[in-house]
């Protein structure tokens, strides 16, 4: 568009009652609205996909049934970890028990099911997106940037697909982002928010305890040597 056309467009905008938009600001506004519209479509696809996943009564991933089985064995008072496979049950529990403990109430109340863990994963993904937006807003004081952050997170294909599964991924992600919040929450003078800080840091540690690999890394970061085989016993 030529400069004269830009001037005429800006002049026309200035004639609108209560508006003092320039040509550049009008383009920025249209671009922001278009982006939010696209991200709204992504959020709708996210919610629709997760509703379909939660209401589907059969396994959607190879790792769902073993986790439900572990919850059932935990409720029955059985050990989740066996040092050998010399006797039944011939199962391997490759995660620490935190996530299994969280999904166990769904199994205890409604019997073996997949929807409980899938609902937990979906809510965790939603909450993780909200915490990401809050962190961006705290750092930049930009509401649009915060909305775009959450929208991009929920529209990402991996998030759309994986957050509807009974897996530990987004439960851990939620704990990690909540635990990361103290790094972005500051009081005047740069001091961290003291009453909440220890609790939030504990959530960050719990995030590491949802996977054996993360647990070993966390302990190694504290100067401790970790034998994974010993941990599995």
C-alpha positions in Angstrom: 0.0 0.0 0.0 1.3 3.4 -0.9 2.1 6.1 1.7 -0.8 8.3 0.4 -3.2 5.4 0.9 -1.9 4.8 4.4 -2.5 8.4 5.3 -6.1 8.3 3.9 -6.8 5.1 5.8 -5.4 6.7 9.0 -7.5 9.8 8.4 -10.6 7.7 7.9 -10.0 5.9 11.2 -9.5 9.2 13.0 -13.0 10.2 11.9 -14.6 7.3 13.8 -16.1 8.5 17.1 -13.9 7.6 20.0 -11.1 6.1 17.9 -7.7 7.4 17.3 -6.1 4.5 15.6 -3.2 4.8 13.1 -2.8 2.6 10.1 0.0 0.6 11.9 -2.0 0.2 15.1 -5.0 -1.0 13.1 -2.9 -3.6 11.3 -1.5 -4.8 14.6 -5.0 -5.0 16.1 -6.3 -7.0 13.1 -3.3 -9.3 13.3 -3.9 -9.9 17.0 -7.6 -10.6 16.5 -6.8 -13.0 13.6 -4.2 -14.9 15.8 -6.6 -15.1 18.7 -9.3 -16.5 16.4 -6.9 -19.2 15.1 -5.8 -20.1 18.6 -9.5 -20.2 19.7 -10.0 -22.8 17.0 -7.0 -24.7 18.4 -8.5 -24.6 21.9 -11.8 -25.9 20.6 -10.0 -28.8 18.8 -8.1 -29.5 22.1 -11.3 -29.7 24.2 -13.2 -31.7 21.6 -10.3 -34.2 21.3 -10.0 -34.6 25.0 -13.8 -35.1 25.5 -13.7 -37.9 22.9 -10.7 -39.5 24.6 -12.2 -39.3 28.1 -15.5 -40.9 27.0 -13.8 -43.7 24.9 -14.0 -46.8 27.1 -11.0 -48.7 25.6 -7.3 -48.3 25.6 -5.8 -45.6 23.4 -2.2 -46.2 24.2 0.0 -49.1 25.1 0.9 -47.6 28.5 -2.6 -47.0 29.8 -3.7 -50.5 30.9 -0.5 -51.2 32.9 -1.0 -48.1 34.9 -4.6 -49.1 35.7 -3.4 -52.6 36.6 -0.8 -51.0 39.0 -3.6 -49.0 40.6 -5.6 -52.2 41.1 -2.6 -54.0 42.6 -1.9 -51.1 44.9 -5.4 -51.1 46.2 -5.2 -54.8 46.7 -2.1 -54.3 48.9 0.3 -55.9 46.5 3.8 -54.7 45.7 4.3 -52.8 42.5 7.9 -53.7 42.2 9.5 -57.2 41.9 13.2 -57.8 41.9 12.9 -60.7 39.5 10.4 -62.1 37.0 10.7 -65.7 38.3 7.1 -65.7 39.5 3.8 -64.2 38.6 2.7 -61.5 38.0 5.2 -61.0 35.2 5.0 -57.2 35.3 7.4 -54.3 35.3 6.5 -51.0 37.1 8.8 -48.5 35.4 7.6 -45.4 37.3 7.6 -44.4 41.0 4.2 -44.9 42.7 3.2 -41.2 42.9 1.0 -41.1 39.8 -0.4 -44.5 40.5 -1.4 -43.3 44.0 -3.2 -40.3 42.4 -5.3 -42.4 39.9 -6.0 -45.1 42.5 -9.1 -43.3 43.9 -10.8 -43.3 40.5 -10.3 -47.1 40.3 -11.4 -47.6 44.0 -14.6 -45.6 43.5 -15.6 -46.6 39.9 -13.7 -49.8 39.2 -11.1 -50.3 36.5 -11.4 -47.4 34.1 -9.4 -45.1 31.8 -11.5 -42.0 32.0 -10.2 -41.0 35.5 -6.6 -40.8 34.4 -7.5 -39.2 31.1 -9.5 -36.5 32.9 -6.5 -35.9 35.2 -4.2 -35.5 32.2 -6.6 -33.1 30.5 -7.1 -31.0 33.6 -3.3 -31.0 34.1 -2.7 -29.8 30.6 -5.3 -27.0 31.0 -3.8 -25.9 34.3 -0.2 -26.1 32.8 -1.3 -23.7 30.0 -2.8 -21.3 32.6 0.4 -21.3 34.7 2.5 -20.7 31.5 0.3 -17.7 30.7 0.6 -16.4 34.3 4.4 -16.7 34.2 4.6 -14.8 30.9 2.2 -12.1 32.2 4.3 -11.8 35.4 7.5 -11.4 33.3 6.2 -9.1 30.5 3.0 -7.6 31.9 1.5 -8.3 28.5 -2.0 -9.9 28.5 -2.0 -10.6 24.8 1.4 -12.4 25.1 0.0 -14.5 28.0 -3.1 -15.5 26.0 -1.0 -16.4 23.0 1.3 -18.5 25.2 -1.6 -20.6 26.6 -3.2 -20.8 23.2 -0.1 -22.1 21.5 0.5 -24.6 24.2 -3.1 -26.1 23.9 -2.9 -26.0 20.1 0.4 -27.9 19.9 -0.3 -31.3 18.3 1.6 -33.3 20.9 -0.4 -31.6 23.7 -3.7 -32.2 21.9 -2.9 -35.9 21.4 -1.1 -36.8 24.6 -3.1 -34.9 27.1 -6.1 -37.2 26.5 -4.2 -40.3 27.5 -3.8 -42.0 30.9 -0.1 -41.2 31.1 2.1 -39.3 33.6 3.3 -36.7 31.2 1.0 -33.7 31.9 0.6 -34.5 35.6 4.3 -34.1 35.8 4.3 -31.0 33.6 1.8 -29.3 35.8 3.8 -30.0 38.9 6.9 -28.7 37.2 5.3 -25.4 36.0 3.7 -24.8 39.4 7.1 -25.4 41.0 8.8 -23.1 38.5 6.4 -20.2 39.6 8.6 -19.1 42.5 11.3 -18.1 40.1 8.9 -15.6 38.5 7.0 -14.4 41.6 8.9 -11.6 43.4 8.1 -9.1 46.0 9.5 -5.5 46.2 13.2 -5.5 46.5 13.6 -8.8 44.5 12.8 -11.1 47.4 10.9 -14.3 46.7 7.4 -14.8 48.0 8.4 -16.5 51.3 5.2 -18.2 52.6 4.5 -20.0 49.4 8.0 -20.7 48.2 8.8 -23.9 50.1 5.4 -25.5 49.1 5.9 -24.6 45.4 9.5 -25.9 45.5 8.2 -29.2 46.9 5.9 -29.5 43.9 8.9 -29.2 41.7 10.6 -32.0 43.6 7.4 -34.1 43.3 7.5 -33.6 39.5 10.9 -35.3 39.5 9.5 -38.1 41.6 6.9 -39.1 38.9 9.6 -40.7 36.7 12.5 -42.9 37.8 14.8 -41.2 35.4 13.9 -37.8 36.7 14.3 -39.0 40.3 17.8 -40.2 39.6 18.7 -36.9 38.0 17.3 -35.0 40.9 19.3 -37.0 43.4 22.4 -36.9 41.3 22.0 -33.1 41.3 22.1 -33.3 45.0 25.4 -35.1 44.9 24.0 -38.6 45.5 24.8 -41.7 43.5 21.7 -43.5 42.4 21.4 -47.2 41.6 18.2 -47.5 39.4 18.1 -51.3 39.9 18.1 -50.8 43.7 15.4 -48.2 43.4 13.2 -50.6 41.5 13.4 -53.1 44.3 
